[in-house]
């Protein structure tokens, strides 16, 4: 147990100011055991004793003698790839070559540019600790294998000396053991790659959240300009900017789809419009070596699906197709309608998206395994084996299936069968009315958001609507404003330092159980929010002025 405790420690090296104390306090509040190191040599000493990860600031390792640290990193056993979380100094332009060489020597490092959100740091630390835990598990398994191999060698020699006729049997057992070791090594490499993708997903979600905050302010102010200007040219320029912001919002939406873990939200989806809208993203992702062809059904097929997850599935399949066409080729995305009459699908009409490539294809004996988790035809380190299984899971959760056909040397086609549905009627955009009824006994609103620009934007909009508005920059300050009299409505952000929006909601309900609450968030994983608020009380960033006005009015009306 003592060894496990030592190996779960987090080493902190931050020589500037109170950085080490701040990092130490943050990690200890999250339940981690930490050790503050005074130098790189001390970090190497503690690392030899055992640790999970190291959180270091960039300036602590530049322009210092790192001989002892480099020696420790170089002498790591084969199973060990010690993880670092590096808090980098924000720079203008490229890093110096010395800094790049230094990062390469560190090896397994996640770089977070300061200033960094506490949630982002905590997420990176937790992800790195899980990876280190798997390394220790790999060490234990390797030791067991070495012990087993030692015993087997001894027994083999004894048996060969005593019973010659059993040589063939022991050789067969030894070959089987070698095959099992190879399988374990492949599974271990796939798990390590999966852990990296998990970390990328978490960081992607945090970045997309911050962009949604920026886009909320951009959207709102552009709309205000359009509504208040009488100059035709100014209005036209604002509309161009708004269209660009909408494209940016779509990109961040796709980033969130990559990182999200929540259940599918099935709605009618226009497959032709979805595929067409992905053309630019696919072009940038696939690169110039592959030509993208669209074969869209003129009947405009609609499917019951989660648009975000469906985009992720198509992107996944397109990347697989690109990897199969090493010398270039043609990627074809087609839509259509088919009728299922049994087999693995409920009989009925289905909308189908087909993704085809002109690559090398898949050997027939592997076709039955392509949707298995962690199975991949790519070299070790080039894929996790999770892409096709994720695509299959998305199709299954949507009420359909995924089917793969291939001719070795003639390419691969993956068909996503999704339940067909009728086109959704266009939703009328709610009007933004400055004269909306905001007067009466329910007119005081409290806005809690750590992003100053977003907070001021919401306050200005609500005041324009006629509400009396109070504001707070964090959860603690917002909770203090609930007394002596609670506001008529609380609007709170989800991702805030120190206290999340969910924490604020839970504590606010203890003070004012009947107060309506709206969660305004651009975050992807909404499982925690769903436990405390119904989906109708969640306002997703970036939002329009009309959406804010309607959400506020509905929340107040529902409790009136």
C-alpha angles and dihedrals in degrees: 000000000000090000091050090051092052091047092052095057123116115223116215123200114178114139098176120094116303094333093115093050093048093048091045093052092047093051094044090052086056090055099258125137110231139191120202112217123204097206144003089263090055089048090054091048093053091043091057089053090053137275142167101228142334125236108202137169117233095236091056091067102036121091093008135108105270097172095116093044093048090048092053093047091048094052096053114131118249094263094053127086102161110216124228130193104205118199100208128203113248109252137189108230129347125345118255114264090247091059092048091050089048092053090050091053091051089059110184099049135146111203118210116185115221137273088055129178115247089234091055092050092046091049093050092047093050092047092049091048091053090052092050090049089056089051091054089048089051089051091053092048092047090051090051090049092049091050091047092048091049092052091045092052091050093047091045092055092047094048093046089054094046107029114027094177091067094060093097092050093051091047090054091050091049092051090051090052091052090051091051090051090052091050091049092049090051092048090048091052090049091051091049090051090047090053090052090051090050090054091047090051093052093048090046091054092052093049092048090050091056091048090051089057090053093046091050090060093042093049094047098047093045089053091049090052091050092049097046103038122087094187109105095208093050090049091050092050090048089052091053089052091047091053090051090049090052090054089049090050090053091052092051088047088057091048089054090049088056093054103034124109102181127116121280118270105213116208135149108283127193100225095197092052092045094051093044091050090055095055096097093045092049092047092054092044100044097043133215097297092074125060115217117216124187119208102183123182111244089217090072100232117216123202136193102241148118103270094207095050091043090055088050091051093050091047090050093051092046092053090050089051092050091051089052091054101062092163094043130263144157127307112199123194114189135179130202148132128265137177120231119209101187132291108109095347136068107252112262145079121319136185112226133205114193123196113192134177137187094226134123096289129218125284112252095241090060099049094089091058103044094102094047114115113256093010113125137159090210123100119268110284093021098087142007098220089236101101100081093037088054091050090050091049092051091051092047093049089051091057096258138080144236123241127191127200126180143172113205105248091008105079138255133274123197117192120199110203112200129175109269118234140175120272114273116243115247110263113232112237111243114243122248103227118185088195093056113142101268097144127094137061094325107055110109115100130184117207118198116186130138093212105088096202094050092045094051091046092054092045092052092049094048092047089051087055090055101256126137105238135197123185140202132187097216143016098264093052090047093051091053089059091059090078142108087009124013118229121247091247137015120209111189136176119232105218109054131142117261097004127033124220089255090057090050092050093050094049093042091055090056088059100035111014095177097048112117114236133198121196111211108195144151094195123122107216104066099168092109092047092049090059094061106028136035116244092251088066093056117095110194121214132266093046134166127241091251091053091052092048093049094045092052094046093048092048092051094043093049091060098034 
